[in-house]
Amino acid sequence: MKVYVRPNNIVMVGKAWEIRNKLREYSLHHVYVKTWINALKDE
């Protein structure tokens, strides 16, 4: 599973079940994709 963070979007590459699990994991911390991208920029 790979996650590519770009300035305006996020690209996830992997099997469907891996992407689904990763989205569930990230949804616990971030409601919107924009907040997820901003949080990654701040790190």
mmCIF entry with sequence, helices, sheets and N, C-alpha, C, O atoms, coordinates in Angstrom:
data_MODEL
# 
_entry.id   MODEL 
# 
_entity.id                         1 
_entity.type                       polymer 
_entity.pdbx_number_of_molecules   1 
# 
_entity_poly.entity_id                      1 
_entity_poly.type                           'polypeptide(L)' 
_entity_poly.nstd_linkage                   no 
_entity_poly.nstd_monomer                   no 
_entity_poly.pdbx_seq_one_letter_code       MKVYVRPNNIVMVGKAWEIRNKLREYSLHHVYVKTWINALKDE 
_entity_poly.pdbx_seq_one_letter_code_can   MKVYVRPNNIVMVGKAWEIRNKLREYSLHHVYVKTWINALKDE 
_entity_poly.pdbx_strand_id                 A 
# 
loop_
_entity_poly_seq.entity_id 
_entity_poly_seq.num 
_entity_poly_seq.mon_id 
_entity_poly_seq.hetero 
1 1  MET n 
1 2  LYS n 
1 3  VAL n 
1 4  TYR n 
1 5  VAL n 
1 6  ARG n 
1 7  PRO n 
1 8  ASN n 
1 9  ASN n 
1 10 ILE n 
1 11 VAL n 
1 12 MET n 
1 13 VAL n 
1 14 GLY n 
1 15 LYS n 
1 16 ALA n 
1 17 TRP n 
1 18 GLU n 
1 19 ILE n 
1 20 ARG n 
1 21 ASN n 
1 22 LYS n 
1 23 LEU n 
1 24 ARG n 
1 25 GLU n 
1 26 TYR n 
1 27 SER n 
1 28 LEU n 
1 29 HIS n 
1 30 HIS n 
1 31 VAL n 
1 32 TYR n 
1 33 VAL n 
1 34 LYS n 
1 35 THR n 
1 36 TRP n 
1 37 ILE n 
1 38 ASN n 
1 39 ALA n 
1 40 LEU n 
1 41 LYS n 
1 42 ASP n 
1 43 GLU n 
# 
_struct_asym.id          A 
_struct_asym.entity_id   1 
# 
loop_
_struct_conf.conf_type_id 
_struct_conf.id 
_struct_conf.pdbx_PDB_helix_id 
_struct_conf.beg_label_comp_id 
_struct_conf.beg_label_asym_id 
_struct_conf.beg_label_seq_id 
_struct_conf.pdbx_beg_PDB_ins_code 
_struct_conf.end_label_comp_id 
_struct_conf.end_label_asym_id 
_struct_conf.end_label_seq_id 
_struct_conf.pdbx_end_PDB_ins_code 
_struct_conf.beg_auth_comp_id 
_struct_conf.beg_auth_asym_id 
_struct_conf.beg_auth_seq_id 
_struct_conf.end_auth_comp_id 
_struct_conf.end_auth_asym_id 
_struct_conf.end_auth_seq_id 
_struct_conf.pdbx_PDB_helix_class 
_struct_conf.details 
_struct_conf.pdbx_PDB_helix_length 
HELX_P HELX_P1 AA1 ALA A 16 ? SER A 27 ? ALA A 16 SER A 27 1 ? 12 
HELX_P HELX_P2 AA2 VAL A 33 ? ASP A 42 ? VAL A 33 ASP A 42 1 ? 10 
# 
_struct_conf_type.id          HELX_P 
_struct_conf_type.criteria    ? 
_struct_conf_type.reference   ? 
# 
_struct_sheet.id               AA1 
_struct_sheet.type             ? 
_struct_sheet.number_strands   2 
_struct_sheet.details          ? 
# 
_struct_sheet_order.sheet_id     AA1 
_struct_sheet_order.range_id_1   1 
_struct_sheet_order.range_id_2   2 
_struct_sheet_order.offset       ? 
_struct_sheet_order.sense        anti-parallel 
# 
loop_
_struct_sheet_range.sheet_id 
_struct_sheet_range.id 
_struct_sheet_range.beg_label_comp_id 
_struct_sheet_range.beg_label_asym_id 
_struct_sheet_range.beg_label_seq_id 
_struct_sheet_range.pdbx_beg_PDB_ins_code 
_struct_sheet_range.end_label_comp_id 
_struct_sheet_range.end_label_asym_id 
_struct_sheet_range.end_label_seq_id 
_struct_sheet_range.pdbx_end_PDB_ins_code 
_struct_sheet_range.beg_auth_comp_id 
_struct_sheet_range.beg_auth_asym_id 
_struct_sheet_range.beg_auth_seq_id 
_struct_sheet_range.end_auth_comp_id 
_struct_sheet_range.end_auth_asym_id 
_struct_sheet_range.end_auth_seq_id 
AA1 1 LYS A 2  ? VAL A 5  ? LYS A 2  VAL A 5  
AA1 2 ILE A 10 ? VAL A 13 ? ILE A 10 VAL A 13 
# 
loop_
_atom_site.group_PDB 
_atom_site.id 
_atom_site.type_symbol 
_atom_site.label_atom_id 
_atom_site.label_alt_id 
_atom_site.label_comp_id 
_atom_site.label_asym_id 
_atom_site.label_entity_id 
_atom_site.label_seq_id 
_atom_site.pdbx_PDB_ins_code 
_atom_site.Cartn_x 
_atom_site.Cartn_y 
_atom_site.Cartn_z 
_atom_site.occupancy 
_atom_site.B_iso_or_equiv 
_atom_site.pdbx_formal_charge 
_atom_site.auth_seq_id 
_atom_site.auth_comp_id 
_atom_site.auth_asym_id 
_atom_site.auth_atom_id 
_atom_site.pdbx_PDB_model_num 
ATOM 1   N N  . MET A 1 1  ? 0.852   -1.173 0.000  1.00 0.00 ? 1  MET A N  1 
ATOM 2   C CA . MET A 1 1  ? 0.000   0.000  0.000  1.00 0.00 ? 1  MET A CA 1 
ATOM 3   C C  . MET A 1 1  ? 0.892   1.227  0.000  1.00 0.00 ? 1  MET A C  1 
ATOM 4   O O  . MET A 1 1  ? 1.812   1.347  0.809  1.00 0.00 ? 1  MET A O  1 
ATOM 5   N N  . LYS A 1 2  ? 0.608   2.121  -0.906 1.00 0.00 ? 2  LYS A N  1 
ATOM 6   C CA . LYS A 1 2  ? 1.356   3.368  -0.992 1.00 0.00 ? 2  LYS A CA 1 
ATOM 7   C C  . LYS A 1 2  ? 0.376   4.531  -0.963 1.00 0.00 ? 2  LYS A C  1 
ATOM 8   O O  . LYS A 1 2  ? -0.713  4.469  -1.534 1.00 0.00 ? 2  LYS A O  1 
ATOM 9   N N  . VAL A 1 3  ? 0.795   5.602  -0.275 1.00 0.00 ? 3  VAL A N  1 
ATOM 10  C CA . VAL A 1 3  ? -0.005  6.819  -0.198 1.00 0.00 ? 3  VAL A CA 1 
ATOM 11  C C  . VAL A 1 3  ? 0.868   7.962  -0.677 1.00 0.00 ? 3  VAL A C  1 
ATOM 12  O O  . VAL A 1 3  ? 1.902   8.256  -0.077 1.00 0.00 ? 3  VAL A O  1 
ATOM 13  N N  . TYR A 1 4  ? 0.450   8.609  -1.764 1.00 0.00 ? 4  TYR A N  1 
ATOM 14  C CA . TYR A 1 4  ? 1.174   9.749  -2.315 1.00 0.00 ? 4  TYR A CA 1 
ATOM 15  C C  . TYR A 1 4  ? 0.407   11.016 -1.973 1.00 0.00 ? 4  TYR A C  1 
ATOM 16  O O  . TYR A 1 4  ? -0.765  11.157 -2.323 1.00 0.00 ? 4  TYR A O  1 
ATOM 17  N N  . VAL A 1 5  ? 1.070   11.931 -1.294 1.00 0.00 ? 5  VAL A N  1 
ATOM 18  C CA . VAL A 1 5  ? 0.438   13.194 -0.920 1.00 0.00 ? 5  VAL A CA 1 
ATOM 19  C C  . VAL A 1 5  ? 0.945   14.262 -1.866 1.00 0.00 ? 5  VAL A C  1 
ATOM 20  O O  . VAL A 1 5  ? 2.145   14.526 -1.938 1.00 0.00 ? 5  VAL A O  1 
ATOM 21  N N  . ARG A 1 6  ? 0.032   14.867 -2.583 1.00 0.00 ? 6  ARG A N  1 
ATOM 22  C CA . ARG A 1 6  ? 0.342   15.948 -3.509 1.00 0.00 ? 6  ARG A CA 1 
ATOM 23  C C  . ARG A 1 6  ? -0.242  17.233 -2.943 1.00 0.00 ? 6  ARG A C  1 
ATOM 24  O O  . ARG A 1 6  ? -1.031  17.183 -1.999 1.00 0.00 ? 6  ARG A O  1 
ATOM 25  N N  . PRO A 1 7  ? 0.122   18.371 -3.492 1.00 0.00 ? 7  PRO A N  1 
ATOM 26  C CA . PRO A 1 7  ? -0.381  19.639 -2.931 1.00 0.00 ? 7  PRO A CA 1 
ATOM 27  C C  . PRO A 1 7  ? -1.907  19.739 -2.870 1.00 0.00 ? 7  PRO A C  1 
ATOM 28  O O  . PRO A 1 7  ? -2.445  20.345 -1.944 1.00 0.00 ? 7  PRO A O  1 
ATOM 29  N N  . ASN A 1 8  ? -2.613  19.153 -3.844 1.00 0.00 ? 8  ASN A N  1 
ATOM 30  C CA . ASN A 1 8  ? -4.070  19.311 -3.883 1.00 0.00 ? 8  ASN A CA 1 
ATOM 31  C C  . ASN A 1 8  ? -4.846  18.016 -3.737 1.00 0.00 ? 8  ASN A C  1 
ATOM 32  O O  . ASN A 1 8  ? -6.077  18.040 -3.704 1.00 0.00 ? 8  ASN A O  1 
ATOM 33  N N  . ASN A 1 9  ? -4.159  16.887 -3.649 1.00 0.00 ? 9  ASN A N  1 
ATOM 34  C CA . ASN A 1 9  ? -4.881  15.625 -3.542 1.00 0.00 ? 9  ASN A CA 1 
ATOM 35  C C  . ASN A 1 9  ? -4.013  14.551 -2.911 1.00 0.00 ? 9  ASN A C  1 
ATOM 36  O O  . ASN A 1 9  ? -2.830  14.760 -2.641 1.00 0.00 ? 9  ASN A O  1 
ATOM 37  N N  . ILE A 1 10 ? -4.621  13.401 -2.683 1.00 0.00 ? 10 ILE A N  1 
ATOM 38  C CA . ILE A 1 10 ? -3.931  12.241 -2.136 1.00 0.00 ? 10 ILE A CA 1 
ATOM 39  C C  . ILE A 1 10 ? -4.232  11.069 -3.056 1.00 0.00 ? 10 ILE A C  1 
ATOM 40  O O  . ILE A 1 10 ? -5.386  10.843 -3.422 1.00 0.00 ? 10 ILE A O  1 
ATOM 41  N N  . VAL A 1 11 ? -3.195  10.320 -3.431 1.00 0.00 ? 11 VAL A N  1 
ATOM 42  C CA . VAL A 1 11 ? -3.351  9.154  -4.292 1.00 0.00 ? 11 VAL A CA 1 
ATOM 43  C C  . VAL A 1 11 ? -2.998  7.925  -3.467 1.00 0.00 ? 11 VAL A C  1 
ATOM 44  O O  . VAL A 1 11 ? -1.922  7.854  -2.873 1.00 0.00 ? 11 VAL A O  1 
ATOM 45  N N  . MET A 1 12 ? -3.906  6.960  -3.434 1.00 0.00 ? 12 MET A N  1 
ATOM 46  C CA . MET A 1 12 ? -3.674  5.720  -2.702 1.00 0.00 ? 12 MET A CA 1 
ATOM 47  C C  . MET A 1 12 ? -3.581  4.587  -3.704 1.00 0.00 ? 12 MET A C  1 
ATOM 48  O O  . MET A 1 12 ? -4.434  4.449  -4.581 1.00 0.00 ? 12 MET A O  1 
ATOM 49  N N  . VAL A 1 13 ? -2.534  3.770  -3.571 1.00 0.00 ? 13 VAL A N  1 
ATOM 50  C CA . VAL A 1 13 ? -2.315  2.649  -4.475 1.00 0.00 ? 13 VAL A CA 1 
ATOM 51  C C  . VAL A 1 13 ? -2.228  1.384  -3.635 1.00 0.00 ? 13 VAL A C  1 
ATOM 52  O O  . VAL A 1 13 ? -1.436  1.299  -2.696 1.00 0.00 ? 13 VAL A O  1 
ATOM 53  N N  . GLY A 1 14 ? -3.043  0.415  -3.981 1.00 0.00 ? 14 GLY A N  1 
ATOM 54  C CA . GLY A 1 14 ? -3.025  -0.850 -3.258 1.00 0.00 ? 14 GLY A CA 1 
ATOM 55  C C  . GLY A 1 14 ? -4.275  -1.644 -3.573 1.00 0.00 ? 14 GLY A C  1 
ATOM 56  O O  . GLY A 1 14 ? -5.058  -1.290 -4.454 1.00 0.00 ? 14 GLY A O  1 
ATOM 57  N N  . LYS A 1 15 ? -4.439  -2.707 -2.845 1.00 0.00 ? 15 LYS A N  1 
ATOM 58  C CA . LYS A 1 15 ? -5.631  -3.531 -3.010 1.00 0.00 ? 15 LYS A CA 1 
ATOM 59  C C  . LYS A 1 15 ? -6.823  -2.800 -2.395 1.00 0.00 ? 15 LYS A C  1 
ATOM 60  O O  . LYS A 1 15 ? -6.659  -1.943 -1.527 1.00 0.00 ? 15 LYS A O  1 
ATOM 61  N N  . ALA A 1 16 ? -8.011  -3.149 -2.854 1.00 0.00 ? 16 ALA A N  1 
ATOM 62  C CA . ALA A 1 16 ? -9.223  -2.456 -2.398 1.00 0.00 ? 16 ALA A CA 1 
ATOM 63  C C  . ALA A 1 16 ? -9.384  -2.548 -0.885 1.00 0.00 ? 16 ALA A C  1 
ATOM 64  O O  . ALA A 1 16 ? -9.745  -1.560 -0.247 1.00 0.00 ? 16 ALA A O  1 
ATOM 65  N N  . TRP A 1 17 ? -9.125  -3.710 -0.301 1.00 0.00 ? 17 TRP A N  1 
ATOM 66  C CA . TRP A 1 17 ? -9.289  -3.854 1.146  1.00 0.00 ? 17 TRP A CA 1 
ATOM 67  C C  . TRP A 1 17 ? -8.255  -3.037 1.907  1.00 0.00 ? 17 TRP A C  1 
ATOM 68  O O  . TRP A 1 17 ? -8.544  -2.563 3.006  1.00 0.00 ? 17 TRP A O  1 
ATOM 69  N N  . GLU A 1 18 ? -7.048  -2.857 1.350  1.00 0.00 ? 18 GLU A N  1 
ATOM 70  C CA . GLU A 1 18 ? -6.021  -2.040 2.000  1.00 0.00 ? 18 GLU A CA 1 
ATOM 71  C C  . GLU A 1 18 ? -6.426  -0.570 2.004  1.00 0.00 ? 18 GLU A C  1 
ATOM 72  O O  . GLU A 1 18 ? -6.277  0.122  3.012  1.00 0.00 ? 18 GLU A O  1 
ATOM 73  N N  . ILE A 1 19 ? -6.943  -0.100 0.864  1.00 0.00 ? 19 ILE A N  1 
ATOM 74  C CA . ILE A 1 19 ? -7.364  1.297  0.755  1.00 0.00 ? 19 ILE A CA 1 
ATOM 75  C C  . ILE A 1 19 ? -8.545  1.565  1.679  1.00 0.00 ? 19 ILE A C  1 
ATOM 76  O O  . ILE A 1 19 ? -8.593  2.599  2.345  1.00 0.00 ? 19 ILE A O  1 
ATOM 77  N N  . ARG A 1 20 ? -9.496  0.639  1.722  1.00 0.00 ? 20 ARG A N  1 
ATOM 78  C CA . ARG A 1 20 ? -10.657 0.781  2.605  1.00 0.00 ? 20 ARG A CA 1 
ATOM 79  C C  . ARG A 1 20 ? -10.228 0.875  4.071  1.00 0.00 ? 20 ARG A C  1 
ATOM 80  O O  . ARG A 1 20 ? -10.726 1.719  4.816  1.00 0.00 ? 20 ARG A O  1 
ATOM 81  N N  . ASN A 1 21 ? -9.300  0.003  4.480  1.00 0.00 ? 21 ASN A N  1 
ATOM 82  C CA . ASN A 1 21 ? -8.815  0.032  5.864  1.00 0.00 ? 21 ASN A CA 1 
ATOM 83  C C  . ASN A 1 21 ? -8.067  1.320  6.169  1.00 0.00 ? 21 ASN A C  1 
ATOM 84  O O  . ASN A 1 21 ? -8.219  1.885  7.252  1.00 0.00 ? 21 ASN A O  1 
ATOM 85  N N  . LYS A 1 22 ? -7.260  1.786  5.224  1.00 0.00 ? 22 LYS A N  1 
ATOM 86  C CA . LYS A 1 22 ? -6.493  3.019  5.433  1.00 0.00 ? 22 LYS A CA 1 
ATOM 87  C C  . LYS A 1 22 ? -7.432  4.217  5.525  1.00 0.00 ? 22 LYS A C  1 
ATOM 88  O O  . LYS A 1 22 ? -7.212  5.107  6.346  1.00 0.00 ? 22 LYS A O  1 
ATOM 89  N N  . LEU A 1 23 ? -8.483  4.256  4.689  1.00 0.00 ? 23 LEU A N  1 
ATOM 90  C CA . LEU A 1 23 ? -9.456  5.348  4.755  1.00 0.00 ? 23 LEU A CA 1 
ATOM 91  C C  . LEU A 1 23 ? -10.191 5.344  6.092  1.00 0.00 ? 23 LEU A C  1 
ATOM 92  O O  . LEU A 1 23 ? -10.455 6.405  6.657  1.00 0.00 ? 23 LEU A O  1 
ATOM 93  N N  . ARG A 1 24 ? -10.521 4.162  6.599  1.00 0.00 ? 24 ARG A N  1 
ATOM 94  C CA . ARG A 1 24 ? -11.165 4.079  7.912  1.00 0.00 ? 24 ARG A CA 1 
ATOM 95  C C  . ARG A 1 24 ? -10.233 4.588  9.000  1.00 0.00 ? 24 ARG A C  1 
ATOM 96  O O  . ARG A 1 24 ? -10.664 5.285  9.919  1.00 0.00 ? 24 ARG A O  1 
ATOM 97  N N  . GLU A 1 25 ? -8.955  4.241  8.895  1.00 0.00 ? 25 GLU A N  1 
ATOM 98  C CA . GLU A 1 25 ? -7.966  4.696  9.875  1.00 0.00 ? 25 GLU A CA 1 
ATOM 99  C C  . GLU A 1 25 ? -7.845  6.219  9.865  1.00 0.00 ? 25 GLU A C  1 
ATOM 100 O O  . GLU A 1 25 ? -7.853  6.854  10.919 1.00 0.00 ? 25 GLU A O  1 
ATOM 101 N N  . TYR A 1 26 ? -7.732  6.799  8.670  1.00 0.00 ? 26 TYR A N  1 
ATOM 102 C CA . TYR A 1 26 ? -7.595  8.247  8.570  1.00 0.00 ? 26 TYR A CA 1 
ATOM 103 C C  . TYR A 1 26 ? -8.886  8.975  8.932  1.00 0.00 ? 26 TYR A C  1 
ATOM 104 O O  . TYR A 1 26 ? -8.835  10.118 9.386  1.00 0.00 ? 26 TYR A O  1 
ATOM 105 N N  . SER A 1 27 ? -10.037 8.342  8.741  1.00 0.00 ? 27 SER A N  1 
ATOM 106 C CA . SER A 1 27 ? -11.302 9.005  9.059  1.00 0.00 ? 27 SER A CA 1 
ATOM 107 C C  . SER A 1 27 ? -11.488 9.190  10.562 1.00 0.00 ? 27 SER A C  1 
ATOM 108 O O  . SER A 1 27 ? -12.317 9.998  10.981 1.00 0.00 ? 27 SER A O  1 
ATOM 109 N N  . LEU A 1 28 ? -10.743 8.466  11.371 1.00 0.00 ? 28 LEU A N  1 
ATOM 110 C CA . LEU A 1 28 ? -10.810 8.663  12.818 1.00 0.00 ? 28 LEU A CA 1 
ATOM 111 C C  . LEU A 1 28 ? -10.176 9.986  13.230 1.00 0.00 ? 28 LEU A C  1 
ATOM 112 O O  . LEU A 1 28 ? -10.521 10.546 14.270 1.00 0.00 ? 28 LEU A O  1 
ATOM 113 N N  . HIS A 1 29 ? -9.242  10.488 12.407 1.00 0.00 ? 29 HIS A N  1 
ATOM 114 C CA . HIS A 1 29 ? -8.508  11.704 12.740 1.00 0.00 ? 29 HIS A CA 1 
ATOM 115 C C  . HIS A 1 29 ? -8.945  12.918 11.924 1.00 0.00 ? 29 HIS A C  1 
ATOM 116 O O  . HIS A 1 29 ? -8.901  14.044 12.420 1.00 0.00 ? 29 HIS A O  1 
ATOM 117 N N  . HIS A 1 30 ? -9.362  12.703 10.689 1.00 0.00 ? 30 HIS A N  1 
ATOM 118 C CA . HIS A 1 30 ? -9.673  13.815 9.791  1.00 0.00 ? 30 HIS A CA 1 
ATOM 119 C C  . HIS A 1 30 ? -11.034 13.588 9.147  1.00 0.00 ? 30 HIS A C  1 
ATOM 120 O O  . HIS A 1 30 ? -11.314 12.511 8.621  1.00 0.00 ? 30 HIS A O  1 
ATOM 121 N N  . VAL A 1 31 ? -11.873 14.614 9.194  1.00 0.00 ? 31 VAL A N  1 
ATOM 122 C CA . VAL A 1 31 ? -13.201 14.513 8.591  1.00 0.00 ? 31 VAL A CA 1 
ATOM 123 C C  . VAL A 1 31 ? -13.120 14.767 7.092  1.00 0.00 ? 31 VAL A C  1 
ATOM 124 O O  . VAL A 1 31 ? -13.789 14.097 6.305  1.00 0.00 ? 31 VAL A O  1 
ATOM 125 N N  . TYR A 1 32 ? -12.291 15.747 6.697  1.00 0.00 ? 32 TYR A N  1 
ATOM 126 C CA . TYR A 1 32 ? -12.183 16.126 5.296  1.00 0.00 ? 32 TYR A CA 1 
ATOM 127 C C  . TYR A 1 32 ? -10.780 15.846 4.772  1.00 0.00 ? 32 TYR A C  1 
ATOM 128 O O  . TYR A 1 32 ? -9.812  15.831 5.532  1.00 0.00 ? 32 TYR A O  1 
ATOM 129 N N  . VAL A 1 33 ? -10.685 15.627 3.473  1.00 0.00 ? 33 VAL A N  1 
ATOM 130 C CA . VAL A 1 33 ? -9.387  15.399 2.839  1.00 0.00 ? 33 VAL A CA 1 
ATOM 131 C C  . VAL A 1 33 ? -8.516  16.646 2.967  1.00 0.00 ? 33 VAL A C  1 
ATOM 132 O O  . VAL A 1 33 ? -7.300  16.537 3.129  1.00 0.00 ? 33 VAL A O  1 
ATOM 133 N N  . LYS A 1 34 ? -9.119  17.813 2.897  1.00 0.00 ? 34 LYS A N  1 
ATOM 134 C CA . LYS A 1 34 ? -8.365  19.070 3.005  1.00 0.00 ? 34 LYS A CA 1 
ATOM 135 C C  . LYS A 1 34 ? -7.649  19.168 4.355  1.00 0.00 ? 34 LYS A C  1 
ATOM 136 O O  . LYS A 1 34 ? -6.489  19.577 4.413  1.00 0.00 ? 34 LYS A O  1 
ATOM 137 N N  . THR A 1 35 ? -8.328  18.799 5.430  1.00 0.00 ? 35 THR A N  1 
ATOM 138 C CA . THR A 1 35 ? -7.677  18.840 6.746  1.00 0.00 ? 35 THR A CA 1 
ATOM 139 C C  . THR A 1 35 ? -6.572  17.799 6.840  1.00 0.00 ? 35 THR A C  1 
ATOM 140 O O  . THR A 1 35 ? -5.565  18.020 7.513  1.00 0.00 ? 35 THR A O  1 
ATOM 141 N N  . TRP A 1 36 ? -6.753  16.673 6.173  1.00 0.00 ? 36 TRP A N  1 
ATOM 142 C CA . TRP A 1 36 ? -5.732  15.623 6.144  1.00 0.00 ? 36 TRP A CA 1 
ATOM 143 C C  . TRP A 1 36 ? -4.483  16.138 5.433  1.00 0.00 ? 36 TRP A C  1 
ATOM 144 O O  . TRP A 1 36 ? -3.371  15.950 5.926  1.00 0.00 ? 36 TRP A O  1 
ATOM 145 N N  . ILE A 1 37 ? -4.654  16.784 4.281  1.00 0.00 ? 37 ILE A N  1 
ATOM 146 C CA . ILE A 1 37 ? -3.520  17.328 3.523  1.00 0.00 ? 37 ILE A CA 1 
ATOM 147 C C  . ILE A 1 37 ? -2.824  18.419 4.333  1.00 0.00 ? 37 ILE A C  1 
ATOM 148 O O  . ILE A 1 37 ? -1.595  18.455 4.398  1.00 0.00 ? 37 ILE A O  1 
ATOM 149 N N  . ASN A 1 38 ? -3.599  19.305 4.948  1.00 0.00 ? 38 ASN A N  1 
ATOM 150 C CA . ASN A 1 38 ? -3.002  20.378 5.750  1.00 0.00 ? 38 ASN A CA 1 
ATOM 151 C C  . ASN A 1 38 ? -2.229  19.825 6.941  1.00 0.00 ? 38 ASN A C  1 
ATOM 152 O O  . ASN A 1 38 ? -1.176  20.357 7.294  1.00 0.00 ? 38 ASN A O  1 
ATOM 153 N N  . ALA A 1 39 ? -2.733  18.774 7.558  1.00 0.00 ? 39 ALA A N  1 
ATOM 154 C CA . ALA A 1 39 ? -2.036  18.164 8.691  1.00 0.00 ? 39 ALA A CA 1 
ATOM 155 C C  . ALA A 1 39 ? -0.713  17.546 8.244  1.00 0.00 ? 39 ALA A C  1 
ATOM 156 O O  . ALA A 1 39 ? 0.277   17.601 8.974  1.00 0.00 ? 39 ALA A O  1 
ATOM 157 N N  . LEU A 1 40 ? -0.694  16.965 7.056  1.00 0.00 ? 40 LEU A N  1 
ATOM 158 C CA . LEU A 1 40 ? 0.544   16.370 6.549  1.00 0.00 ? 40 LEU A CA 1 
ATOM 159 C C  . LEU A 1 40 ? 1.561   17.435 6.168  1.00 0.00 ? 40 LEU A C  1 
ATOM 160 O O  . LEU A 1 40 ? 2.766   17.219 6.297  1.00 0.00 ? 40 LEU A O  1 
ATOM 161 N N  . LYS A 1 41 ? 1.086   18.580 5.701  1.00 0.00 ? 41 LYS A N  1 
ATOM 162 C CA . LYS A 1 41 ? 1.993   19.681 5.356  1.00 0.00 ? 41 LYS A CA 1 
ATOM 163 C C  . LYS A 1 41 ? 2.660   20.242 6.604  1.00 0.00 ? 41 LYS A C  1 
ATOM 164 O O  . LYS A 1 41 ? 3.815   20.664 6.555  1.00 0.00 ? 41 LYS A O  1 
ATOM 165 N N  . ASP A 1 42 ? 1.934   20.248 7.728  1.00 0.00 ? 42 ASP A N  1 
ATOM 166 C CA . ASP A 1 42 ? 2.451   20.819 8.968  1.00 0.00 ? 42 ASP A CA 1 
ATOM 167 C C  . ASP A 1 42 ? 3.515   19.941 9.622  1.00 0.00 ? 42 ASP A C  1 
ATOM 168 O O  . ASP A 1 42 ? 4.295   20.432 10.438 1.00 0.00 ? 42 ASP A O  1 
ATOM 169 N N  . GLU A 1 43 ? 3.561   18.654 9.280  1.00 0.00 ? 43 GLU A N  1 
ATOM 170 C CA . GLU A 1 43 ? 4.536   17.740 9.900  1.00 0.00 ? 43 GLU A CA 1 
ATOM 171 C C  . GLU A 1 43 ? 5.926   17.979 9.439  1.00 0.00 ? 43 GLU A C  1 
ATOM 172 O O  . GLU A 1 43 ? 6.848   17.289 9.873  1.00 0.00 ? 43 GLU A O  1 
# 
